[in-house]
Amino acid sequence: MGAIQIDSSPSGYTPFSGGVIVATPFAFRWNSFQIYDNVYYTKGIHSIKFGANAERIQDNFEGPDTPGGFFTFNDLAGFLQNQPTSFSTDLPGTETPRYVRMSIAGGYIQDDIHFRPNLTFNLGLRYEFGEVPYEVDGKLANLRVLSNAVPDPHYGSPYFRNPTKNDWEPRVGFAWDPFNDGKSSIRAGFGTFDVLPMPGQLGGGLDSSSPFAAKLNIGDPTILAGTFPYGIFNIPANKLPNTNAYYLMDFNPKRPLVLQWNLMIERQLTASTTLGIGYVGSRGVHLWIQSDANTIQPMQTAGGNLQWPCPVALAPATTAQGATINVCDPVQQGLKLNDTFRPDPNISGTVSMANWSGWYSYHALQVQLKKSMSHGFQIGGNYTWSKNMDIGSGAVAADQYTNSTTGLLWYCESCRRGLSDTDVRNNITMDFLWDIPTPATWSAPLKAILGNWQPGGILTIENGRPFSVLMDGDPLGGLAVQQRPNRVYGPGCDTRVNPGNAQNYIKLECFTPPNPSTQYGNAGRNTLIGPGLVALDFSLFKTFPLKKISEASDLQFRMECFNCTNRVNLSPPVQNNDIFDYLGNPIPNAGQITSTTTTSRQIQVALKLSW
């Protein structure tokens, strides 16, 4: 049988991918046939260009998830006593190849109007159409409604109604030299861009929906006792749950759209130095997001908190901070609630959901100072202040980035809203290149050895990336929701991290378990910021002409140094951001940083021969 996992990662256990067919044997063959043409026409003050494009996509793939099966144990003791808590596998014969097809067509026209010698307007319009992806053999199935009736998936095409039929995309902009002296420039632009639903984005909906894909998921420890590794075959068929996996698709999507705009002001300060200041903004609406749909939905309490029901309560627990919390038995909660309180109790398997309700908002201030090459030297610097917000940063999967979290509540936008996983508030980059001059009085041997050296470097300084604080295990009892703690307000908790402290980066005293344990904590998504980054990369080049071989021949010496200062750039503590167990006890290594974003200093030397 296949892989095992001891579900206690803070204790240092990792999944074991043993077995002969455990590694997921994904196979992808993507073909894209494209044709496009552009025409340019100039008359008077108009510079017109227009064109069209067409693309045919063939996406052939096979992607079984767990062909060898997967056992999960709560802890090491459960593993040694052969007490697995869950088992999942693909049902043999249901994961078959898919042959997905899609066509794209578009056209555009743009006119650059040179209204004055110092003023140009840009006007453009693009239309783009994307066919709804379909499967050659009709192996598509999706639920259109989640209800308490017997699941009734829709088979074949159309997978959803096409939202791209009215994808008209206007573009406007201008460039203005206000003083008509060639030293100043004011540029601005606005455009709309459509996000076509592509096969790669649709992900599991194309290959993981019943009846064309089925899973065996057993979450009852009483049935699984003693089954590792081969006893799983001895479980009576009448004890196996309905294992169909479904995909709930928004059949009437709105138009996925991205709006982008910018304003940039530049001024030439000297003959070789330019300063630019600008603002960049972007807004995405009706974007694709995915979640687990058939999870038990909470009740809204008087205080506005989310509260899940608790069928069996344990004795109250006292936390390390002295607080008392009412604890619900997560195992009993999962067993007693799964088939009773789910939106569709007829489905005990998974129900992935996808809709076009995602959005993001990005705003940035950009400053650029650049000195172009003069006297053999050039230097430039860029500073960006930005803020990026969304309700989920992954399109293909919820945990697309290392600092992402799974189990985001699809029915609670305020619970999902937070800094984007890719948000970096401040970013500074500086670069230089120096062509060291060679004195004309040097002799030929001296020039050959000491002449024509070219050093360069890049310095990067930026804030850390955001991450979330969570609770370990499954305190909500099989609800596919990652629990969060509550925030503590008071002295020392204005910032909830200890900068530079890799052993205790998260201030545990600034968080407490929710009371009762089935209440959703208020420590929101991506509310903490990881350590920043400072990195200096340096290079040194020298070229030796080899005229005797050919006019274009040369030998180049290259020395490159990465993270030259050997600074330890810590990563966010995403391996140890689970800080409490379901009883409210701090877990080992909570808040500890165990990895870096850059390597230690690396130096490489090479010779490059060209002829």
N, C-alpha and C positions, 0 to 999 in steps of 0.2 A: 504494500500500500504506500501512500505518498508521504507528504510532508507533515511535520508536526510543529506546533508553536506553543510554548509555555507563556501564557498571557500575563507576564510580569516583567515587562521590559525594564522598569527602573532597577530591578535586581540584577540586570546584566544578561538575561536570557534572550536569545535571538531565535528566529525561526530556523528550523532544520529542514533543508530541502533534500532529504534523502530519498531513496527510491529510484526506480529506473525510468519513470515517465512523469517526473514531477515538474521539471523545467517546462514552462509553458511554450509549446512548439508553434509560436506565431509564424505565419507565412504571409507576406504582403507582396503583391505585384501590381504596381501602379503604372498605368500608361496614360499619357496626356498628349493628344494630337492637337496642335495649335496652328492657326493660320491668321495672319493679321497684315494690314497694309495701312500706310499713312500717306496723305497727299498734302503738299504745301503750296500755298498760293499767296502772292504778295501783289497788292495794288494800292497805290497811294499811301495812306496812313494805316492801311490794314495789312496785317500779317495773319493769314488764315491757315489753319491746319485742321484737317478732319480725317477720320479713319474708322476702321471697323475691325473686329476680331471675333473669332469663333474658336471654341475649344470642346473637345470630346474627351471625357474622362472614363477610363476603365479601371475600376478598383476591384481586384481579385484578392481575396484574403480568406484565411482560416485562423480562428483565434480561440481555441478552447481555454477556459480559465483555470480549471483545476482537474486535469485529466487523470492524475494519480490519486486524488483525494487529499483532504487536509483535516487532521485532528487538531483540536485546541484543548489545552489543559489550563486550569486556573493558576496552578503553581507547580513547583517541582515535586512536592509531595503527591499531588494528584497524578502526575506523570508516573512516579515510582509505584503508585498503588493502582495504576491502570484505571483511572477515573476521568476519562475525557468529558468535557462539557459540551462539545459540539463537533459535528463532522459535516463536511460538505464535499461534493464532487460533481463533475459533469456526468449525466447519464450517458452511457455508451451509445453511440450512434446518432445522438442528437446534435452534436457540434459538427456540422458539415460545411464545406466551402461556400462562400458567397461570391456572387458576381454582380457587383453594383455598377450602374451606369448613370451618367449625367452629362448634359450638354449645357454650354454657356455661350451666349452671344452678346455683343455690345457694340456700340458706336458712339462717336463723339464729334463735336465741332468746337473750335476755340478761335477766338479773334483777339489778337493783341493790337490794340488801337493806339498808335503813336499820336496822341491828341496834340501834344506840344513837344518841342525838343526835350523838355524836362519833365514830361508827364505822359505816362503810358497806362492805359486801362486794359485789363484782361477779363474777357467774358467767355464763358464756356458752358456747355451742356453735354452731359453724357447719359446714355441709356444703357442699362445692363440687365440682362434676363438670365436667370438660372433655372434650369429644369429641376423639378423635384426628383431626387435620386430614387431609382427603382432597382429591383433585383431581377436578374434575367429569368430565374426559375420561380419567381413569385414568393420567395422565402422571406417575407416581411410580415410582421404581426405587431399590432399596437392596440392598447386599450385607449378608448376615447373618453371613457367615463370611469371614475372610481366610485363604486357603490357597494351596497351589501348584497347585491344579486350575484348569481353565478357569473364569473368572468366571461365577457363576450368580446374577445379581441377582433379587430378588423384585419382581414388578411389581404395581402397584396397591395397594389397601388390604387389610389394615390396614398402615399405615406402620410401626407398632410396637404392642406390646400396651399397653393403656391403664393408666397408673400412678395414675390419679386416682379409681378407683372407691371407695376407702376413705379419702377426704380428709375425715376428721372433725377439726375444729380446735377444741380446748378453749381457753377464755380465762378466767383468774382474776385477781382483783386486790382491793385494799382501799385505803381512805383513812381515816386515824385522826388525831384531834386528841387527843394523849395528856394534855394538861392541861385540856382542855375549856374553853379560854379564847378560842378563835378566832384564836390567834396562832401556833400550831404545826401542822404537818401532816407526817405520814409516809404516803407512798404507794408502792405496789409493784404490779407486774403481771407476768404471764407469759402468753404466747400462742404458738400454732403457726400458721404461715401456709404454704400450699401454693403452689408455683411451677408454674402450669399451662404445659404445652408449647404455646406460641403460634406461629402461622405466621411472624411476624416473627423469632422466635428461631431457628426451624429453618433459616432462611437458604438456603445453597446446596444443601442436600439436596432442596429442593423444585423446583429448576430447573436443576441442573447435574450430573445423573447419567444415564449412558448406559442405554438407547439414545435417550432423549428429549433429550439434550444431548451433543454430541461436540466434542472439541478436536483440533487438530493441533498437536502439540508436537514439535519437532525440536531435539535437543540435541547433535547431532554436527557439530562445526565443519567436518569434512572434506566433509560433504554440503552445508553451507550456504555454502561459500566462493564469493564472487562473486554471490550471489543477491539482494543488496539493490540496488534496491528491488523489481524485477519478476521476477527470475530464479527466485523461489520456485516459479513456475508450471511451470518446466522440469524440476523434479526428477522422475525416474521414479517411478511409483506403487509399484514393488517396493522402493524405498528409504524409503518413508514408514512410520514405525512405527505400531503399534496405538495409536490416539489416543483410545480410549474413556476417559472420565472417570467414575469410580465414587464412590459415597458409601457408606461402611461405617457402618451404624446399629446401635446396641445395641437389639436387638429386645425385650429383656425388662428395661426400665428399672425401677429402684427408685423409690420415691416421692420426688420432689424436695421438700425440706422446709426451712423456715427457722424457727428457734426464737428468740424475742426475750423479754428480761426486763429489768426496771429497778427501781430503788429510789431514791426521792427524799425528802430531809428538808428541810423549809423552816421558817424561823422569822422572825416579824416582829420586827425590832429596834427600830424606831420606828414612828410612825403612818404613815410613808410609805416605809419602807425594809424590804426583805425579803432574807434570805440563804438560798440553797438549795444543797445539796450532794447529788450523786446518782451512781449507778453505772448504766451501760447496757451490756448485753451482747447479742450476737447470734451465732448459729451456723447456717450453712447446710450441708446435706449432700445428696449425690446431685444435684448441680447440673450443668447442661449445659455441656460443654466440647468444643472442636473441635481437631483436630490433623491432620497428614498421616500417614496410616497406613502406606503402602507405602514406608517408608524403611528403609535398611539398618540393622539393629540391631547394636550393638557387642558386644564381648566384655567380660567382667568380669576385670580384672587382679587379681593377688595383693594389690595395695595397695588394692583397692576402686574403682579408677578405671575409667572406660569407655574402651575402645580399639576403633577401627574398623580393619578390615584394610587393608593397603596393597599393591597389586599392583606398583606401579612407584615406587621410591624415587629421589629426587634426591640430589645431593651434600649433605652436611651444611652447614647455614648457621650463621653466627655473628651473633648479635643485637647491637644497639647496646650492650647491657649486658655483652657479653663471653661470653654463654652460647652453647653449641653445641646445635643441635636437629637431629634427623633429620627431613627434610622429605619428604613424600609428594607426588607430582605430582597436583594436584587434578583436572586434566583427565582424565588417564589413570585415576585412581581412579574418577571418575564414569562413564567409558565402560566400564571393565572390571567394575565392581561392580553397576551398575544392574540388569542382567538376570540376575545370578547370585546375589547375596546378598539381594535383596529378599524379604520374606515371600511375595509372590506374583509370581514372575518372569514370569508370563504377562501382566501389566499393565505397560506402559511409560508409560502416562499417569498422571495424578494419582489418588490415592485419598484423599479427605477422610474423616475419621473423626469421629464424634460419639458420646459416651456420657454417662452420668449419674454420673461419678465425681468431679466437682468439689466443692470445699468451701471455706468461709471461716470465719474466727473473728475477732470484733470485741469489744473491751473498751474502755470509756471511763470516765474520771472527769470529772464535770461540776460546775462551781462557777458560781453565778449570784448577782450582787448587783444589786438593782434599787431605785432610788428613784423612786417614781411621782410624777406631777405635783403639786407643791406650791409655792406662791409663784411660779408660772409657770415652774418648772424641773423637768426630769426627766433622770435619767442612769441608765445600766445598763451592766453589764459581764459578760462570759461568758468562762470559761476551760475548755478541754477538753483533757485528756490522753488519747490513744487509741492503740491499736495494732491494725492490721488485717492479718491474714495470709491467704494463699490459695495455690492452685496454678495460678492463671490468672484474670485479672480480667475478661476479655472473654467474653461469652456468644455474641454473634453472630459475632465474629471474634476471633482471638488478639491482634491489635494494635488493640484498640478505643480505646486512649488514646495520646497522643503519646509517652509513656514506656514503652509496651508493647513486648515483643519477640515476634517470630514464631519458628517452628521449635522450640517447646517439646516436649520428649521425652515422648510419651504413656505410655511404658513405664517411666519413671523419675520417681516422685513426688518424691523428694528433690531431683532436678534442677530441678523446677518450683517447689518450695516457697519462699516468700519473702514479703517485704512486699507488700501489695496495691499495685497501680498508683495507687490513690486514697488511700494512707495519708498522713496528716498528723499527726505526733506531738503537737505543741503548737499550739493555736489560741487566740488572745485577740481578742475583739472588744469595743469600747466604743462606746456611742452616747449622744448627749445631744440634748435639744431644750429651747430656752429661749424662752418667750413674754415678751419684754422688757416690763416694766410701763410703762404710759403715765401720767405724773402727772396727777391730776385738775385741777391748777391751770393746765395748759397751755391756751392759746387754741385755738380750732377750727382755724385754719390750721396751727399748730404740730403739733397732734395728727395732722392729715392727712398731714404730711410725715414727722415723726419717730416717730409712734406706731405700735404694732401690728407691729413688726418681729419676725421669728421665725427665729433662726439654729439650725442643727442640724448634726450631724456624725457620722461613723462612722470609727473607727480599727480597722484589722485588722492583726494581727501573727501570723505563723504560720511553722512550719518548712517547708522545701522538700519536694518529693515525691521518692520513690526512683527510681532508674534503674539499668540494667545496663551493664556494660562488656563490649564484644564485640570480635571480630576481623573485619577487612574481607574482602570477597570471599566465596569459597566454599571454605575450606580443607579441608572434608571431602568435596569432590568431588561436588556434585549431590545431597547427601543431605537437602536441605531443612532443614538444622540450622544455626542460627547458632552459630558457635564462640565459646568463651569463653577468655580467658587464665587463667593461674594467678596466685594472690595471692603477694606477697612479704612475708614477716614480718621485721621489724627496726626499727631506730630511724627515727622519722618516719612509719611506716606504720600507726600506731594509727588514724589517720584518713587516708583515701586521697584526700582532696580538699584543695584550697587555697582556703579561703573568701574570697570577694571578688575572686579572681583570674580574670577572664573569659578571659584569654589562655591560662592553663594551669590550668584548674580541676581536672582529674584528675591526680593524681600518677602520671605514667607509670613512675617508678622503683619503684612499689609493685606492678607487674604484670610478668609475663614470659610469653612464649609457651609453651605446653605442649610437652613433649618426650616422644615424637615428636609431629609436628604433627597426627596423627590421634587423639590422646588428647583427651578432653573436659576443658576447663579447669575449675578449681575455684572461679573467681570467680562466685559464685552469682547468682541472679536478684535484682535490685533491692537490691543490697548497698551502693550509694552513695546519698547524699542530696543533692539539688540545693539551690541557694541558697534562703533564706527570703524572705518577703514582708513588707513594711511599707507600708501604703497608708492615707492620710487623705483622706476625701471630705467636702466641706463644702457646705452649702446655706444660702441666705438668702432668706426669703420676706417679702412684705408685701402685704396685701390692702386695696384701696380700695373701700369700699362705694359702690354706685351706686343709691341709693334712688330717685332721680328717674326711673330707667328702670323698675325694679320692686323689690319687697322682697327678692328673692333675687339680684339682679344685683350683680356685683362685678368688679373688675379686679385681677388678681394679678400682681405682679412676682416673677420667679424668677431667682435666680442660683445656679448649681451649679458646683462645682469638683471634679474627679476627680484623684486623686493630687496633691493640693495641694502636697506637699513636693517634688514632681518627683523622687522617688527612683527610681533605676534598679533595678528588680526583675528580676533575671536568671532566665531559665528554666534547667532542667537541660540539659546539653550533649547532647541526644538526637540532634542532627544530626552530632555528632562524637564519639560514644561508641565508634566502631570505632577502636581505637588501634594495632593492628598489622596488617600484611598477612600472607599465609600463610607468608612466609619469616621472619617475626618482626621485620621492620623497622617502626619507628614511621612512621606515615603523616602527611602534612601536615594541620595543623590539629587533630590529635588532642587531645581534652580541652578544646577551645576552645568558649566559649559565644558564640552568634551571635544570640540572640533574647531578648526580655523577656516577662514574663507580664502586665505592665501597660503602658499607653501613657505617654507623657510627660504633663505637666500639661495638662489640658483644662478650659477655662472656657466655659460657655454661659449666655447671658442671654436671657430670654423674657418676654413678656407674655401672660397668659391672660385672656380675657374670658368671663364666664359670665352667662347671663340666663335 
